[in-house]
Amino acid sequence: MVIIGGGAAGLMCAATAGQRGKTCLVIDHSNKLGKKILMSGGGRCNFTNLEIEPENYLSPNPHFCKSALSRFTQWDFIAMVSRHDIPYHEKTLGQLFCDNKASDILNMLVNECETHNVITKTHCTVESVDKQPDGFQLKTNQGEVQCQSLVIATGGLSIPTMGATGFGYTIAEQFGISVSQRDAALVPLTLSGHLLERSQSLAGVALDCVVSTAEQSFSESMLFTHRGLSGPALLQISNYWTLGETITINFLPKNDIRALIAQWHEQKLKQNIKNLLTQYLPKRFISVWMSDEVANKTVNQLTELDIQELEKNIHNWSITPAGTEGYRTAEVTRGGINTDEISSKSFQAKNTEGLYFIGEVLDVTGWLGGYNFQWAWASGYCAGLHV
């Protein structure tokens, strides 16, 4: 069997198939295996999450991911990490990171492959794939290869500097398998005009918030940037956001500004509003976000219109982003190969015996926080059981 793509899903598939005694070759056009593993999680690899559920994934077929996620769970991968004595820790919201380096995870996968005699080739570019009566024939820059089973694990379009290409989608279309629209996801949102000017004046300011679209909300931190809005909350919502859609941000989700004002009034506090709010919000944010007229008023001087303005600006800031930063900074690709045309059990294409698709190349997109790695492990494992 041949696996095209030496990333998370491909290496997991190879290790699993190798363990079954299958002769396995992994080829990758890049100069090294697992580049995205190495750069993930700030170099520490957020390799899975303690709370994995099908609801953490987006797909036109929400049931497709259930089988694989139940057959190879986060606990199975954690057990593998523990067997290799890799130290790890929970950061926030169930996210598991290596204590040391992301290379610990890559080395673990490579060691698993080497133990089971998996052959790997880098700098190997596939020039063509042809179906043969007994399998497939591949022409590469390192010669021709024939195989009975072919697994496409080439990932999505995100972070092209890491070698991402649309190769997997091209192969799918070659074999008559449909591919949905692809978009950058888990990606910062950009702003324009006066919204961008406001964000630029706050670049580097981070705060906890709740950000929402019409169908989804996330409660995490956000960050103002020179291009717009970033941070975990904004990356999460980008999975659900489409161009032209409005998002709403609550900058003070754990308190109610009207209730705070009533409390300050009862306490007969005489400081102005901007000083009273500094214990809840960053000073730079307050100075930009509130008009001087309101900011310099005391509690007793606030009118009902002032309070309504504060509620709107702090709890219900609604904007229409200009776009995203695109694949250059996107962590994943939303969309991909139509899962209705792929077996959820074996990951074999329903119309082509011996052809498999796993990982990000499929139209399954996880949340930020280790969910996409778990999808890679699970889909790779399940395909490795059937090739």
Residue pairs with C-beta under 8 A, 6 or more apart in sequence:
1 17
1 22
1 23
1 24
1 25
1 147
1 148
1 149
1 150
1 151
1 387
2 24
2 25
2 26
2 27
2 136
2 138
2 145
2 147
2 149
2 150
2 151
3 10
3 13
3 14
3 24
3 25
3 26
3 27
3 151
3 153
4 10
4 27
4 28
4 126
4 138
4 150
4 151
4 152
4 153
4 154
4 167
4 168
4 171
5 26
5 28
5 151
5 152
5 153
5 154
5 155
5 168
5 359
6 26
6 27
6 28
6 30
6 33
6 34
6 120
6 122
6 153
7 28
7 33
7 34
7 35
7 36
7 37
7 153
7 154
7 155
7 359
7 376
8 34
8 36
8 37
8 109
8 359
8 373
8 376
8 377
8 380
9 153
9 155
9 358
9 359
9 360
9 375
9 376
9 377
9 379
9 380
10 26
10 28
10 151
10 153
10 358
10 359
10 380
11 26
11 33
11 34
11 106
11 109
11 110
11 112
11 113
11 380
12 109
12 376
12 377
12 380
12 381
12 384
13 151
13 153
13 356
13 358
13 380
13 381
13 383
13 384
13 387
14 24
14 26
14 113
14 118
14 120
14 384
15 109
15 112
15 113
15 116
15 118
15 384
16 380
16 381
16 383
16 384
16 385
17 24
17 118
17 384
17 385
17 387
18 24
18 112
18 113
18 115
18 116
18 117
18 118
19 112
19 116
19 384
20 384
20 385
21 116
22 387
23 117
24 113
24 116
24 117
24 118
24 119
25 118
25 119
25 120
25 121
25 145
25 147
26 33
26 113
26 118
26 119
26 120
26 121
27 120
27 121
27 122
27 124
27 126
27 140
27 145
28 120
28 121
28 122
28 124
29 122
29 123
29 124
29 125
29 126
29 163
29 165
30 122
30 123
30 162
30 163
31 122
31 123
32 122
33 106
33 110
33 120
33 122
34 106
34 109
34 110
35 162
35 163
36 155
36 159
36 162
37 45
37 102
37 105
37 106
37 109
38 45
38 102
38 103
38 106
39 102
39 159
39 162
40 46
40 102
40 373
41 47
41 97
41 98
41 102
43 101
43 102
44 97
44 98
44 99
44 100
44 101
44 102
45 97
45 98
45 101
45 102
45 104
45 105
45 373
46 91
46 95
46 96
46 97
46 369
46 370
46 373
47 77
47 81
47 88
47 96
47 97
47 98
47 105
47 370
47 373
48 74
48 77
48 78
48 96
48 370
48 373
48 374
48 377
49 56
49 74
49 93
49 94
49 95
49 96
49 369
49 370
49 371
49 374
50 74
50 90
50 94
50 96
51 93
51 94
52 69
52 73
52 74
52 371
52 374
54 62
54 63
54 65
54 66
54 69
56 366
56 367
56 371
57 65
57 364
57 365
57 366
57 367
57 371
57 375
58 239
58 240
58 334
58 364
58 365
58 366
59 65
59 339
59 363
59 364
59 365
60 180
60 338
60 339
60 340
60 363
61 339
61 340
61 363
63 344
64 339
64 342
64 344
64 362
64 364
65 344
65 364
65 375
65 378
66 344
67 344
67 345
67 382
68 344
68 347
68 375
68 378
68 379
68 381
68 382
69 374
69 375
69 378
71 378
71 381
71 382
72 377
72 378
72 381
72 382
73 378
74 96
74 370
74 374
76 377
76 381
77 374
77 377
78 96
80 108
80 112
81 88
81 105
81 108
84 104
84 108
84 111
86 98
86 100
86 104
86 105
86 108
87 98
87 99
87 100
88 96
88 97
88 98
88 99
89 96
89 97
89 99
90 96
90 97
91 97
93 220
93 369
94 369
94 370
95 369
95 370
96 370
98 104
98 105
110 120
113 120
121 142
123 141
123 142
124 140
124 141
124 142
125 140
125 141
126 138
126 139
126 140
126 167
127 139
127 140
127 141
128 138
128 139
129 136
129 137
129 138
129 150
129 171
129 174
130 136
130 137
130 138
130 139
131 175
131 352
132 146
134 148
135 146
135 147
135 148
135 149
135 150
135 354
136 146
136 147
136 148
136 150
136 354
136 355
137 144
137 145
137 146
138 144
138 145
138 146
138 147
138 150
148 354
149 354
149 355
149 356
149 387
150 354
150 355
150 356
151 347
151 356
151 357
151 358
151 383
151 387
152 167
152 168
152 171
152 172
152 355
152 356
152 357
152 358
152 361
153 168
153 357
153 358
153 359
153 361
153 380
154 165
154 167
154 168
154 361
155 164
155 168
155 333
155 359
155 360
155 361
156 164
156 182
156 332
156 333
156 336
156 360
156 361
157 164
157 165
157 166
157 182
157 184
157 327
157 330
157 333
158 164
158 184
158 185
158 187
158 327
158 330
158 331
158 332
158 333
158 360
159 327
159 328
159 329
159 330
159 331
160 327
160 328
161 328
164 327
168 336
168 337
168 357
168 361
169 179
169 182
169 336
169 337
169 361
172 178
172 179
172 337
172 349
172 357
172 361
173 179
175 349
175 351
175 352
175 355
176 351
176 352
177 337
177 338
177 341
177 342
177 349
177 351
177 352
177 357
178 337
178 338
178 341
179 335
179 336
179 337
179 338
180 335
180 336
180 337
180 338
180 363
181 335
182 333
182 334
182 335
182 336
183 324
183 333
183 334
183 335
184 238
184 324
184 325
184 326
184 327
184 329
184 330
184 333
184 334
185 238
185 239
185 330
185 331
185 332
185 333
185 334
185 365
186 235
186 236
186 238
186 239
186 330
186 331
186 332
186 365
186 368
186 372
187 235
187 238
187 324
187 325
187 326
187 327
187 329
187 330
187 331
188 225
188 227
188 228
188 229
188 230
188 234
188 235
188 238
188 324
188 325
188 329
189 228
189 229
189 230
189 234
189 237
189 238
189 241
189 247
189 321
189 322
189 323
189 324
189 325
190 196
190 227
190 228
190 321
190 322
190 323
190 324
190 325
191 198
191 199
191 227
191 228
191 229
191 319
191 321
191 322
192 322
195 228
195 319
196 227
196 228
196 322
198 288
199 224
199 225
199 226
199 227
199 228
199 229
200 224
200 226
201 288
202 224
202 284
202 285
202 288
203 224
203 225
203 226
204 223
204 224
204 225
205 223
205 224
205 282
205 284
205 285
206 221
206 222
206 223
206 224
206 231
206 282
207 221
207 222
207 251
207 281
207 282
207 285
208 219
208 220
208 221
208 222
208 253
208 254
209 219
209 220
209 221
209 222
209 233
209 249
209 250
209 251
209 253
210 217
210 218
210 219
210 233
210 249
210 250
210 253
211 217
211 218
211 222
211 233
211 234
211 236
211 237
211 247
211 248
211 249
211 250
212 218
212 237
212 247
212 248
212 249
212 250
213 237
213 240
213 241
213 245
213 246
213 247
214 245
215 240
216 237
216 239
216 240
217 237
218 232
218 233
218 236
218 237
219 233
219 253
220 231
220 232
220 233
220 236
221 231
221 232
221 233
222 229
222 230
222 231
222 232
222 233
222 234
222 249
223 229
223 230
223 231
223 234
224 230
227 325
228 321
228 322
228 325
229 321
232 368
232 369
235 331
235 368
236 367
236 368
237 247
238 324
239 334
239 365
239 367
241 247
241 321
243 323
244 320
245 320
246 318
246 319
246 320
247 318
247 319
247 320
247 321
248 316
248 317
248 318
249 317
249 319
250 314
250 315
250 316
250 317
251 281
251 285
251 289
251 314
251 315
251 317
252 280
252 281
252 314
252 315
255 280
256 315
257 307
257 310
257 311
257 314
257 315
258 307
258 311
260 276
260 280
261 299
261 302
261 307
261 310
264 276
264 299
265 299
265 300
269 276
269 298
269 299
270 298
270 299
271 298
272 295
272 296
272 297
272 298
273 290
273 294
273 295
273 296
273 297
273 298
273 299
273 302
273 310
274 286
274 287
274 290
274 295
274 296
276 299
277 286
278 286
281 289
281 314
286 295
287 295
289 313
289 314
290 310
290 313
291 309
294 302
294 306
294 309
294 310
297 306
324 330
327 333
331 368
331 372
332 360
332 365
332 366
332 372
333 360
333 365
334 365
335 363
335 365
336 360
336 361
336 362
336 363
336 364
337 357
337 361
337 362
337 363
338 363
339 362
339 363
339 364
341 349
341 350
341 351
342 348
342 349
342 350
342 357
342 362
343 349
343 350
345 382
345 386
346 356
346 382
346 383
346 385
346 386
347 356
347 357
347 358
347 379
347 382
347 383
347 386
348 354
348 355
348 356
348 383
348 386
349 355
349 356
349 357
356 383
356 386
356 387
358 376
358 379
358 380
358 382
358 383
359 375
359 376
359 379
359 380
360 372
360 375
360 376
362 379
364 375
364 379
365 372
366 372
366 374
366 375
